[in-house]
Amino acid sequence: MIDLHEGWQLAEAPLGADAAALAAIPAANWLPAAVPGSAHSALLAAGRVPDPFYGRNEAQLQWIGERTWAWRLDFEVGELAAREELVFEGLDTCCSVWLNGELLLQTDNMFVPHRVDVRDRLRPGRNQLLLRFDPALARAREVEAVHGKRQLWNGDSARLHVRKAQYHFGWDWGPALITSGPWRPVRRWSGAARVVDLHCQTEVDVAARRATLKVQAQIEGAGEQLQLELLDAQGRSVASQTVAAATPHTTLDVADAQLWWPRGLGEQPLYTLVARVLGGGRGLAQQSLRVGLRTLRLLQQPVQGEAGSSFHFEVNGQELFAGGANWIPDDSLLERITPARYRERVAQAAGANMNMLRVWGGGIYEHEAFYEACDELGVLVWQDFMFACGLYPANEAFQASVRAEAEAAVKRLRHHACLALWCGNNEDYMLAESAGVAFEQFEARAIYEKLLPDVCAALDPGRTYWPGSPYTPGGVKSSDATIGDRHSWEVWHQQMLPYQRYGEVQARFVSEFGMQSHPSLALFESVLPEDERFPESQTVQWHNKAGSGNPDGHRRLAVYLADNLRVGPTLADHVYATQFVQAEAMRVAYQDFRRRWQQPGARAVGGALVWQLNDCWPVTSWALIDSAGVVKPAWHTVRRALAPVAAAVRLEAGQARLAVMNGGAQALEVKLQLRVISLDGRPLAEAAVTQPVGASSSVEAVVALPVLDQPCVADLLVLDAASGHELARDCAWTEPFKFYRLGGAQIDVKREGQALLIGADKPVKGLWLQAPGVVFADNFIDLVPGAPRRVELTGSLPTTLQIVAVDHAARGVSLHRGD
């Protein structure tokens, strides 16, 4: 396999230009271009356009998506092999391809890879590839004119008729940048034989620690035998078979199987399945897959004492609460997302104790590096097919394209241990309901309830298929909280409930919920002109896309700020305040959802996936990590709420409600220590409770309190009853915070080796620590007198630390060793 990535050029082309017209484009018009790449990236690299993310440049660059772009490559070929193919792993989107002036291929679906036999078309010496990318939006509008406009949320209605990443047309968190180009590798394959497809179905006996692998391969070209070998995680051969190339299938048995587990429940050993095509006494071709040995089921069972049924996952016989996030493409220009960046983002999800990511249906079937990282780090993947927020067509041509797309995606991804579920779409059933479309008139059901499940059943029969997210079986409204999955947007969208009421909008599986915040101040200022760096500026508002067609995110954000905090006038004040509200909202949400996990037979809430983990550009959004990779305070509240052992405390009239959530496979005996303290630091009440907590369970306890006629903070500490080791902690405050003076505390910060010891003489809410080049093991912390917090550091030791908290202005603290 030979990469054809160097030496490409780009030029604007006449509409409908053929190969001769493209060849006639003047030499001076051609610019260097990278593959994989896009017209946007090539123009940006050449200095022909400004950064689309800076200021409001997005509006000035819409013309790029309206033009036709030609790509060309001259490449040399030596001796031709018995078989020669050109491989196009992804062409975005409406593309015509010529080799040496001869039309090879025409495409209209960016998700479908193509291989073309060129043995009779390649020639020794110089060859030329020409690609013409027509504007996807114009093509989509032509199709829309035939089949009619359809209802949708986000973007131009024509997007529904073209198989392209839907977020490129603009979303309520992303810009409209309609890219084109060879967005995935272009390669020449040269050889005598190849493994076209390698498929492995695993059957695992968990109790006996035995596994059976049913292996099938498809071979093209010369080849006499197929040798199959399975290597364990240490690279040792544990099973092998050699079969005739004419019947390339067999069974491999594995004794003492090393089981793959989601993070938090065990290790993630990965086996390597190697397929070698042999002929004439030598190897002709080879392909390998990394697989994990595990069982995985979606359980929908009765919930003790409640209506409906659960929606939760079981791996290797162990039920688990699926705590995680929704994933969107990590950049608007896809070619910029490197394998290292994928691994960094997935590692950040894992670092927040997440065990599931949902690949959302308005983006792409992600790069192999994403799924490899999830395999390695034990992060399950809920995989949408690429349909989002629209009433899609289901005509014959559209369905044929979708079938090819789905088959390619399933074949490529089905071997991954992380892959938990295939899902038909994002919010299309919900949109049909809101638009008043009768269930039987929702024509895309032919895709979601027939085409896609048929493809999955044929190509990946061991995996669960789910028609949509949200979806409720039986034609019941998707807002039903007692069955299926649900998007709980009563907070932020819909009636804009206070985030403190997340417990009222729980569901059997909450696959979307969220709260907005600004990105980090440094990232925000990097894309704001200096005279626009204030909270109400036009450019600040431009970088908040929330709202379908009429962005209103700034108004909604203002309501949540006004309800909870007093906010200073500067952009820095607003960054902290919005991130504070988001962090508190996520703390409440994850705690209230997870404490309903309860015990076997009573899995009232089986999972919670926040909208969203990441961003594709510098923006005010629901992301926990901004587009520079900087985690927000909410990342830390989620990390604590999803920890193997987590705690929650709520102040109620005359009592405190305590909860402990145990995600591990072992039961615990814990001691709950509660202290109630006035805002000026005086002790008001305390209590201690010893509580058993079952494996993979949550329990609650209620502690009576004296009548408190003043605002206070309740500090809950969870200790291992036997060792006294701290397992978790949480704080509850009298709210709303805006009503009370929370400043004036003396905050002491001492450095002890690779850690900080932080204490205060009065309660401190939401202490946020920042220092260049430093990763804080814990952050956005609450302090109470007599309980200093130790925070481990990774990275270069700082000499200066920036701190800010509610009613405590941002300031620098000088640190010296031992101080």
C-alpha positions in Angstrom: 0.0 0.0 0.0 1.6 3.2 -1.2 0.5 6.6 0.1 -0.2 9.2 -2.5 -0.1 12.1 -0.2 2.8 14.3 -1.4 2.8 16.7 -4.3 -0.9 17.5 -4.6 -2.1 20.9 -5.9 -5.4 22.7 -5.7 -7.1 25.3 -8.0 -10.5 26.7 -8.4 -12.2 25.1 -11.4 -15.1 26.0 -13.7 -18.4 24.5 -12.9 -18.7 21.0 -14.6 -15.2 21.1 -16.0 -14.0 17.8 -17.6 -10.5 16.5 -17.5 -9.4 18.6 -20.5 -10.7 21.8 -18.9 -9.0 21.0 -15.6 -5.7 20.3 -17.4 -6.1 23.7 -19.0 -6.1 25.6 -15.7 -3.1 28.0 -15.8 -0.1 26.8 -13.8 -0.1 30.0 -11.8 -3.5 29.1 -10.4 -2.5 26.0 -8.6 -1.6 26.0 -4.9 0.2 23.3 -2.8 -2.3 21.1 -1.0 -2.1 18.4 1.6 -3.8 15.0 1.5 -5.8 14.1 3.5 -7.1 17.7 3.3 -9.7 20.2 2.3 -9.9 23.3 0.2 -10.2 25.3 3.3 -7.0 24.0 4.7 -5.1 24.5 1.5 -6.2 28.1 1.1 -5.4 28.8 4.8 -1.9 27.3 4.5 -1.3 29.4 1.4 -2.3 32.6 3.2 -5.2 33.1 0.8 -7.9 33.3 3.5 -7.9 34.3 7.2 -8.4 31.9 10.1 -12.1 30.9 9.9 -12.2 30.6 13.7 -11.0 34.1 14.4 -13.5 36.8 15.1 -16.4 36.6 12.6 -14.3 35.4 9.7 -16.6 32.4 9.3 -19.0 34.7 7.4 -16.3 35.8 5.0 -15.4 32.3 4.0 -18.7 30.9 2.9 -17.7 31.4 -0.7 -15.2 28.4 -0.4 -18.1 26.0 0.0 -19.9 27.5 -3.0 -17.0 27.0 -5.5 -15.8 24.0 -7.5 -12.3 22.8 -6.6 -9.8 20.8 -8.6 -7.0 18.7 -7.1 -4.2 17.1 -9.1 -1.3 14.9 -8.5 1.5 13.7 -10.8 3.1 10.5 -9.5 5.6 8.0 -10.8 5.0 4.3 -11.3 7.7 1.7 -11.8 7.0 -1.9 -12.7 3.3 -2.8 -12.5 2.2 -5.7 -10.2 -0.3 -8.4 -11.1 -3.0 -6.3 -9.5 -3.1 -2.5 -9.2 -5.8 -0.5 -7.5 -6.4 3.1 -6.5 -7.8 3.4 -3.0 -9.9 6.5 -1.9 -10.7 6.1 1.7 -12.9 9.2 1.8 -13.8 11.8 -0.8 -15.8 14.8 0.6 -18.3 14.7 -1.1 -19.5 15.2 -4.7 -16.3 14.2 -6.6 -15.3 13.1 -10.1 -12.0 11.3 -10.5 -9.9 11.0 -13.6 -6.7 8.9 -14.1 -4.6 10.0 -17.1 -7.6 11.7 -18.6 -10.0 8.8 -18.2 -13.0 9.1 -15.9 -12.6 6.5 -13.1 -15.2 7.3 -10.5 -18.0 9.6 -9.4 -19.0 9.9 -5.8 -21.7 11.6 -3.7 -21.2 10.1 -0.2 -18.2 11.1 1.9 -18.6 8.1 4.1 -18.1 5.4 1.4 -14.6 4.4 0.6 -13.7 3.3 -3.0 -11.2 0.9 -4.6 -10.8 1.0 -8.4 -9.0 -1.6 -10.5 -6.4 0.4 -12.6 -4.2 -2.4 -13.8 -5.0 -1.5 -17.4 -5.0 2.2 -16.9 -1.8 2.9 -15.0 1.4 3.2 -17.0 5.0 2.9 -16.1 6.4 6.4 -15.6 4.4 9.5 -15.0 0.7 9.3 -14.2 -1.8 12.0 -13.3 -4.8 12.0 -11.0 -7.4 14.8 -11.3 -10.2 15.2 -8.8 -13.1 17.7 -9.2 -15.1 18.5 -6.1 -18.5 20.1 -6.8 -20.2 22.3 -4.1 -22.1 19.9 -1.9 -24.8 22.5 -0.9 -25.6 23.3 -4.5 -25.9 19.6 -5.4 -28.1 19.0 -2.3 -30.4 21.9 -3.3 -30.8 20.3 -6.8 -31.9 17.1 -5.2 -34.1 19.0 -2.7 -35.9 20.7 -5.6 -37.0 17.2 -6.8 -37.9 15.6 -3.5 -39.0 18.7 -1.5 -38.0 20.6 1.6 -38.1 18.8 4.9 -38.1 19.9 8.5 -35.0 19.9 10.5 -33.1 21.5 13.4 -29.8 23.2 12.5 -28.3 24.0 9.2 -29.7 24.4 5.7 -32.6 22.0 4.9 -30.8 20.8 1.8 -28.2 19.0 4.0 -30.7 16.2 4.5 -30.3 15.1 0.8 -26.5 14.8 0.8 -24.4 12.2 2.6 -21.9 14.6 4.2 -21.0 15.3 7.8 -24.1 17.3 8.8 -22.4 19.6 11.2 -20.4 21.1 8.3 -23.6 23.0 7.4 -23.7 24.7 10.8 -24.9 23.5 14.2 -25.9 25.0 17.5 -22.3 24.7 18.7 -20.3 24.9 15.4 -19.7 27.1 12.4 -21.0 26.6 8.9 -17.8 25.5 7.0 -18.8 23.4 4.0 -15.6 21.6 3.2 -14.6 19.5 0.2 -11.5 17.5 -0.7 -9.9 14.0 -0.2 -10.5 14.0 3.6 -9.1 10.6 4.1 -6.0 8.9 2.6 -5.5 8.3 -1.2 -3.4 5.2 -1.9 -2.1 2.9 -4.6 -2.3 -0.7 -3.8 0.0 -2.9 -5.7 0.4 -6.7 -5.3 -0.7 -10.2 -6.2 -3.3 -10.9 -3.5 -5.0 -9.2 -0.6 -7.4 -9.9 2.3 -10.5 -7.9 1.3 -12.2 -8.5 4.6 -11.4 -10.2 7.9 -14.2 -10.8 10.3 -14.0 -12.4 13.8 -17.0 -13.3 15.9 -16.2 -14.2 19.5 -18.0 -16.4 21.9 -16.8 -16.2 25.5 -17.5 -18.5 28.4 -16.7 -16.1 31.3 -16.9 -18.6 34.1 -14.6 -21.1 32.3 -12.4 -18.3 30.9 -12.6 -19.9 27.4 -13.3 -18.2 24.1 -14.1 -19.4 20.6 -13.3 -17.2 17.6 -15.2 -17.8 14.4 -13.0 -16.3 11.7 -14.0 -15.5 8.1 -11.9 -13.9 5.5 -12.4 -12.8 1.9 -9.4 -13.1 -0.4 -8.8 -11.7 -3.8 -6.0 -12.6 -6.3 -3.4 -15.4 -6.1 -3.2 -17.4 -2.9 -3.1 -21.1 -2.0 -3.5 -21.0 1.8 -4.7 -18.7 4.5 -2.8 -18.8 7.8 -4.6 -17.5 10.8 -2.8 -16.9 14.1 -4.0 -15.3 17.4 -1.4 -13.5 19.6 -2.2 -12.6 23.1 -1.6 -9.2 24.7 2.0 -10.1 25.4 2.6 -11.2 21.7 2.6 -14.9 22.4 0.9 -17.2 19.9 -2.1 -18.9 21.6 -4.0 -20.4 18.6 -3.4 -20.9 14.9 -4.9 -22.7 11.9 -4.0 -22.9 8.2 -6.8 -23.4 5.7 -7.2 -23.5 1.9 -7.6 -20.0 0.4 -10.7 -21.3 -1.4 -12.4 -21.8 2.0 -11.0 -19.0 4.2 -12.9 -19.6 7.4 -12.1 -21.6 10.6 -12.5 -21.6 14.4 -9.8 -20.7 16.9 -10.1 -21.9 20.5 -8.6 -19.9 23.4 -8.0 -21.4 26.9 -7.4 -19.2 29.9 -8.8 -16.2 28.0 -7.8 -12.8 29.2 -11.1 -10.9 29.5 -11.5 -7.3 28.3 -13.3 -5.0 30.7 -14.6 -1.4 30.6 -12.5 0.9 32.7 -13.0 0.6 36.4 -14.0 -3.1 36.3 -10.7 -4.7 35.1 -8.0 -4.6 32.5 -8.2 -4.2 28.7 -6.0 -6.9 27.2 -6.2 -7.0 23.4 -5.4 -10.0 21.2 -4.1 -9.6 17.7 -5.6 -11.8 14.9 -3.2 -12.1 12.0 -4.3 -13.4 8.6 -1.6 -14.3 6.1 -2.2 -15.3 2.4 0.4 -17.8 1.3 1.3 -18.9 -2.2 4.3 -20.3 -4.0 6.0 -20.8 -0.7 5.9 -17.2 0.4 3.7 -14.6 2.0 1.6 -12.6 -0.5 -0.6 -10.5 1.8 -1.3 -9.9 5.5 -4.0 -8.2 7.6 -4.5 -8.0 11.3 -7.2 -7.0 13.8 -7.0 -6.3 17.5 -9.8 -7.8 19.4 -11.0 -8.0 23.0 -12.6 -11.1 24.5 -15.8 -10.1 26.4 -19.5 -10.5 26.5 -21.8 -7.5 26.3 -25.5 -7.2 26.6 -28.1 -4.3 26.7 -30.5 -5.2 29.4 -34.1 -4.0 29.5 -35.6 -5.5 32.6 -38.3 -4.7 35.2 -37.4 -1.9 37.7 -38.5 -2.9 41.2 -41.5 -0.8 42.3 -41.6 1.3 39.2 -43.2 1.3 35.7 -41.4 0.5 32.5 -38.1 -1.3 32.2 -34.4 -0.6 32.7 -31.9 0.3 29.9 -28.4 -0.7 31.0 -25.4 -2.6 29.9 -23.7 -5.7 31.2 -20.2 -6.8 30.4 -18.9 -10.2 31.2 -21.9 -10.7 33.5 -21.2 -7.5 35.4 -23.8 -4.7 35.3 -22.4 -1.2 35.0 -23.6 2.3 35.1 -22.6 3.9 31.8 -21.3 7.3 32.8 -19.8 9.4 30.0 -20.3 11.9 27.2 -21.4 12.6 23.7 -18.5 13.0 21.2 -18.6 15.4 18.2 -15.8 15.8 15.6 -12.9 17.4 17.3 -12.4 20.0 14.5 -14.4 21.6 11.7 -11.4 20.7 9.4 -11.2 17.0 9.9 -7.8 16.5 8.5 -6.3 18.4 11.4 -7.3 15.8 14.0 -4.2 13.7 14.5 -4.1 10.2 16.1 -2.3 11.8 19.0 -5.1 14.3 19.4 -7.7 11.5 19.3 -5.8 9.7 22.0 -5.5 12.8 24.2 -9.3 13.4 24.1 -10.2 9.8 24.8 -7.7 9.8 27.6 -9.3 12.9 29.0 -12.6 11.2 29.0 -11.1 8.2 30.7 -9.4 10.5 33.2 -12.8 11.9 34.1 -13.8 8.3 35.0 -16.0 8.0 32.0 -16.7 4.5 30.6 -18.7 5.4 27.5 -18.7 7.9 24.7 -21.5 8.3 22.2 -20.3 9.1 18.6 -23.1 11.5 17.6 -24.9 11.1 14.3 -24.3 14.5 12.9 -20.5 14.0 12.5 -18.5 11.2 11.1 -17.7 7.6 11.6 -14.5 8.4 13.4 -10.8 7.6 12.5 -9.5 4.3 13.6 -7.3 6.0 16.2 -10.4 7.0 18.1 -11.7 3.4 18.5 -8.2 2.1 19.1 -7.9 4.5 22.0 -11.3 3.4 23.4 -10.2 -0.2 23.1 -7.0 0.4 25.0 -8.5 2.6 27.7 -11.7 0.6 28.3 -14.2 3.3 27.0 -17.3 1.8 25.5 -18.7 3.4 22.3 -22.3 4.0 21.5 -22.1 4.5 17.7 -24.7 6.4 15.9 -25.2 6.1 12.1 -24.8 9.6 10.5 -28.3 11.0 10.7 -29.2 13.9 13.0 -32.1 16.3 13.6 -34.0 16.0 10.4 -36.7 14.2 8.4 -34.5 12.4 6.0 -35.7 11.1 2.6 -36.0 7.4 1.9 -36.1 7.3 -1.9 -34.4 4.4 -3.7 -31.2 6.2 -4.6 -30.8 7.6 -1.1 -31.3 4.2 0.5 -28.8 2.6 -1.9 -26.2 5.2 -0.9 -27.0 4.7 2.8 -26.7 0.9 2.5 -23.2 1.2 1.0 -22.2 3.7 3.8 -23.6 1.5 6.6 -21.9 -1.7 5.2 -18.6 0.1 5.0 -18.9 1.5 8.6 -20.0 -1.8 10.1 -17.3 -3.9 8.4 -14.6 -1.4 9.5 -15.6 -1.1 13.1 -17.2 -4.3 14.1 -14.1 -5.9 15.5 -13.6 -3.3 18.2 -14.1 -4.5 21.8 -15.2 -1.0 22.8 -18.2 -1.0 20.4 -21.3 -1.5 22.5 -24.3 -0.5 20.3 -25.3 0.7 16.9 -27.9 3.5 16.9 -30.0 4.6 13.9 -30.0 8.3 14.3 -29.9 11.3 16.6 -33.3 13.0 17.5 -35.1 12.2 14.2 -37.9 10.5 16.0 -38.1 13.4 18.4 -38.2 15.9 15.5 -41.0 13.9 13.8 -43.0 14.1 17.0 -42.5 17.8 17.4 -43.4 18.4 13.8 -46.6 16.4 14.2 -45.6 13.8 11.6 -47.7 10.7 12.0 -45.6 7.7 12.9 -46.7 5.8 9.8 -45.8 8.8 7.6 -42.3 9.1 8.9 -40.7 7.7 5.8 -37.1 7.4 7.2 -38.3 4.6 9.4 -37.6 2.5 6.4 -33.9 3.3 7.1 -33.9 3.1 10.8 -36.2 0.1 11.3 -35.4 -1.9 8.2 -32.3 -1.0 6.2 -29.8 -0.4 9.1 -30.9 -3.2 11.4 -30.7 -5.6 8.4 -27.2 -4.5 7.6 -26.2 -4.9 11.3 -27.9 -8.3 11.6 -26.0 -9.5 8.5 -22.6 -8.1 9.2 -22.5 -7.8 13.0 -25.1 -10.1 14.5 -23.8 -10.1 18.0 -24.2 -6.4 18.6 -27.3 -4.6 19.7 -29.0 -2.2 17.3 -31.2 0.6 18.6 -33.4 2.6 16.2 -32.6 6.1 17.4 -31.6 8.4 20.3 -33.9 9.1 22.0 -36.2 6.2 21.2 -39.1 4.6 23.0 -40.3 1.2 21.7 -43.9 0.8 20.7 -44.5 4.2 19.1 -44.6 5.9 22.6 -43.2 9.4 22.7 -39.5 9.6 23.0 -39.8 11.8 26.1 -41.1 8.8 28.1 -38.8 8.4 31.1 -39.7 4.8 32.0 -38.4 2.9 28.9 -35.6 3.3 26.3 -33.2 6.3 26.3 -34.1 9.9 26.7 -32.6 13.4 26.0 -33.3 15.4 29.2 -33.2 19.0 27.9 -35.8 20.5 30.3 -32.7 22.1 31.8 -31.3 24.7 29.3 -33.7 24.0 26.5 -37.5 23.7 26.7 -38.8 25.2 30.0 -35.2 26.1 31.2 -35.6 24.4 34.6 -33.1 25.3 37.3 -30.2 22.9 37.2 -30.9 22.1 40.8 -33.9 20.1 39.5 -32.1 17.6 37.4 -33.4 14.8 39.6 -36.9 15.5 38.2 -35.8 14.8 34.6 -34.1 11.5 35.0 -34.8 8.6 32.7 -33.9 4.9 32.3 -30.8 6.1 30.3 -30.1 9.8 29.9 -28.2 10.0 26.6 -28.2 13.8 26.4 -28.3 16.7 28.9 -26.1 19.6 29.4 -25.3 23.2 30.4 -23.3 25.8 28.5 -20.1 27.7 29.4 -17.4 29.8 27.8 -14.1 28.2 26.8 -10.9 29.0 28.7 -10.1 32.7 28.9 -6.8 32.3 27.0 -8.5 30.4 24.1 -11.4 32.9 24.0 -9.1 35.9 23.8 -7.1 34.3 21.1 -10.1 34.5 18.7 -11.5 37.8 19.9 -10.2 41.1 18.5 -8.9 43.2 21.4 -11.8 45.7 21.2 -14.3 42.8 21.4 -13.0 41.2 24.6 -16.0 42.0 26.8 -19.0 39.8 27.7 -21.6 41.4 25.6 -19.6 42.0 22.4 -20.8 41.0 19.0 -18.0 38.5 18.5 -18.5 36.9 21.9 -22.1 36.4 20.9 -21.0 35.1 17.4 -19.1 32.4 19.2 -22.3 31.0 20.8 -24.4 29.3 18.2 -27.1 27.9 20.5 -30.5 28.1 19.0 -31.9 26.7 15.8 -31.9 29.5 13.2 -32.0 32.3 15.7 -29.2 31.9 18.2 -30.3 32.7 21.8 -27.6 31.0 23.8 -26.4 34.2 25.3 -29.9 34.9 26.7 -30.3 31.5 28.2 -26.8 31.7 29.7 -27.6 35.0 31.2 -30.7 33.6 32.9 -28.7 30.8 34.6 -26.1 33.3 35.7 -28.7 35.7 37.1 -30.4 32.9 39.0 -27.3 31.7 40.7 -24.4 34.3 41.0 -23.4 37.9 41.2 -21.1 38.3 38.2 -18.4 40.9 37.7 -18.1 43.0 34.5 -15.1 41.6 32.8 -14.8 38.7 30.3 -12.6 36.9 32.9 -15.5 37.2 35.4 -17.9 35.8 32.9 -15.7 32.9 31.9 -15.4 31.8 35.6 -19.1 32.4 36.3 -20.4 30.4 33.3 -17.9 27.6 34.0 -19.0 27.6 37.6 -22.7 27.2 36.7 -21.8 24.4 34.2 -19.7 22.6 36.8 -22.4 22.8 39.5 -25.1 21.7 37.0 -23.0 18.6 36.0 -22.3 17.8 39.7 -26.0 17.8 40.4 -27.0 15.9 37.3 -24.5 13.1 37.5 -25.1 12.6 41.2 -28.9 12.6 40.8 -28.7 10.2 37.9 -26.1 7.8 39.4 -27.8 7.5 42.8 -30.8 6.0 41.0 -28.6 3.1 39.8 -29.6 1.5 43.1 -29.1 -2.3 43.2 -29.8 -5.4 40.9 -33.4 -5.5 39.9 -33.7 -1.7 40.6 -31.6 -0.1 37.9 -33.8 3.0 37.6 -31.2 5.0 35.7 -28.7 2.9 33.7 -26.5 5.7 32.3 -25.8 9.4 31.7 -24.0 10.8 28.8 -23.5 14.6 28.9 -23.8 16.8 25.9 -20.9 17.1 25.1 -17.3 16.1 25.8 -15.4 18.2 23.2 -15.6 21.2 20.8 -14.7 21.6 17.1 -13.7 25.3 17.4 -13.3 28.0 20.1 -16.9 28.5 21.2 -19.3 28.9 24.1 -20.9 25.5 24.2 -21.9 22.5 26.4 -18.5 20.9 26.1 -16.4 19.9 29.2 -13.2 20.3 27.2 -12.6 23.3 24.9 -11.1 23.1 21.5 -7.6 23.8 22.8 -7.9 20.7 24.9 -8.3 22.6 28.2 -10.6 21.0 30.7 -13.3 23.2 32.3 -14.2 23.0 36.0 -17.2 20.7 35.0 -14.7 18.0 34.0 -13.6 17.8 37.6 -17.1 17.7 39.0 -17.9 14.9 36.6 -14.7 13.1 37.4 -15.7 13.1 41.1 -19.3 12.1 40.4 -18.2 9.1 38.3 -15.3 8.0 40.6 -15.3 4.3 41.6 -16.8 5.5 44.9 -18.7 8.8 44.8 -20.7 10.8 47.3 -23.5 13.3 47.3 -25.1 15.4 50.0 -28.3 17.6 49.8 -29.5 20.0 52.4 -33.3 19.7 53.0 -35.6 21.1 55.6 -34.5 19.7 59.0 -32.3 17.1 57.5 -29.4 16.2 55.1 -29.8 13.5 52.5 -26.6 11.5 51.9 -25.8 9.1 49.0 -22.9 6.8 48.3 -22.4 5.3 44.8 -20.2 2.2 44.5 -19.2 1.3 40.9 -16.9 -1.5 41.9 -17.4 -5.3 41.9 -16.8 -5.5 45.7 -19.2 -4.5 48.5 -18.0 -1.8 50.9 -18.5 -0.8 54.5 -18.2 3.0 54.8 -18.3 5.6 57.4 -20.1 8.9 56.5 -19.0 11.9 58.4 -21.1 15.0 58.0 -20.2 18.5 59.3 -22.4 21.5 58.9 -20.6 24.9 59.1 -21.7 28.5 59.0 -20.4 30.7 56.3 -18.1 32.5 58.8 -16.6 29.1 59.8 -18.5 28.2 63.0 -19.5 24.5 63.5 -23.3 24.1 63.6 -23.9 20.3 63.6 -22.2 17.0 62.9 -23.1 13.4 62.5 -21.6 10.0 61.7 -23.2 7.0 60.0 -21.8 3.6 59.2 -23.3 2.2 56.0 -22.9 -1.0 54.0 -22.8 -0.4 50.2 -23.2 -3.3 47.9 -21.2 -4.0 44.8 -22.3 -1.9 41.8 -24.9 -0.2 43.9 -26.0 3.1 45.4 -27.5 3.7 48.9 -29.0 6.7 50.6 -29.2 7.8 54.2 -31.1 10.6 55.9 -29.5 12.5 58.9 -31.7 14.8 61.0 -30.4 18.3 61.6 -31.3 21.0 64.0 -33.3 23.9 62.6 -30.8 26.2 60.9 -31.8 29.8 60.6 -28.7 30.9 58.7 -26.9 29.9 55.4 -24.4 27.1 55.8 -22.3 24.5 54.1 -22.6 20.7 54.7 -19.4 18.8 54.1 -19.7 15.0 53.6 -16.7 12.8 53.9 -16.8 9.1 53.0 -14.2 6.9 54.7 -13.5 3.2 54.4 -14.8 1.9 57.7 -12.0 -0.5 58.2 -8.9 1.6 57.3 -10.2 5.1 57.7 -9.0 5.9 54.2 -10.9 8.7 52.4 -12.9 7.4 49.5 -15.0 10.4 48.5 -16.4 13.8 49.6 -19.1 16.3 48.6 -20.4 19.7 49.8 -23.9 21.2 49.8 -24.5 24.9 50.2 -27.4 27.1 51.0 -28.4 28.4 47.6 -28.7 30.5 45.5 -25.1 31.7 46.0 -25.9 35.2 44.8 -27.8 35.9 48.1 -24.8 35.5 50.4 -21.4 36.9 51.0 -19.0 34.1 50.4 -15.7 36.1 50.4 -13.2 37.1 53.0 -11.7 33.7 53.6 -7.9 33.4 54.3 -6.8 30.8 51.7 -3.5 29.2 52.5 -1.6 27.4 49.8 1.5 25.5 50.6 3.7 23.4 48.3 4.8 20.0 49.6 6.9 18.2 47.0 4.7 17.4 44.0 1.5 18.6 45.7 -0.3 21.6 47.1 -1.8 21.7 50.6 -4.7 24.1 50.6 -6.8 25.3 53.5 -9.0 28.1 54.6 -10.4 29.6 57.8 -13.9 30.0 56.3 -15.8 28.0 53.7 -14.7 28.6 50.1 -16.8 27.7 47.1 -15.4 26.7 43.7 -11.7 27.3 44.1 -10.2 27.1 40.6 -6.4 26.7 40.3 -4.4 27.6 37.2 -0.7 27.5 36.4 1.0 27.1 32.9 2.2 23.6 32.2 0.6 22.1 35.3 -2.1 19.4 35.5 -4.0 19.4 38.8 -5.2 16.0 40.0 -8.1 17.8 41.6 -9.5 21.3 41.0 -12.7 23.4 41.4 -12.8 22.4 45.0 -14.8 23.5 48.1 -12.9 24.2 51.3 -14.1 24.1 54.9 -12.1 25.0 58.0 -10.1 22.2 59.6 -10.1 20.1 56.4 -7.1 21.1 54.2 -7.1 19.6 50.7 -4.1 18.0 49.2 -3.8 18.4 45.4 -1.2 16.4 43.5 0.6 18.1 40.6 1.9 16.8 37.3 4.2 18.9 35.1 6.7 21.6 35.9 6.4 22.9 39.5 4.9 26.4 39.4 6.4 29.4 41.1 3.1 31.4 40.7 -0.4 30.1 41.0 -3.6 31.8 39.8 -6.6 31.2 42.1 -10.2 32.4 42.0 -13.4 31.4 43.8 -16.9 32.7 44.4 -16.6 36.2 45.9 -12.8 35.9 45.8 -11.3 37.9 43.0 -8.7 36.2 40.8 -5.2 36.7 42.2 -1.7 35.3 41.9 -0.1 33.3 44.7 3.7 33.0 44.8 4.9 29.6 45.7 8.3 28.6 47.1 9.4 25.1 48.0 8.1 24.3 51.5 5.9 27.5 51.6 
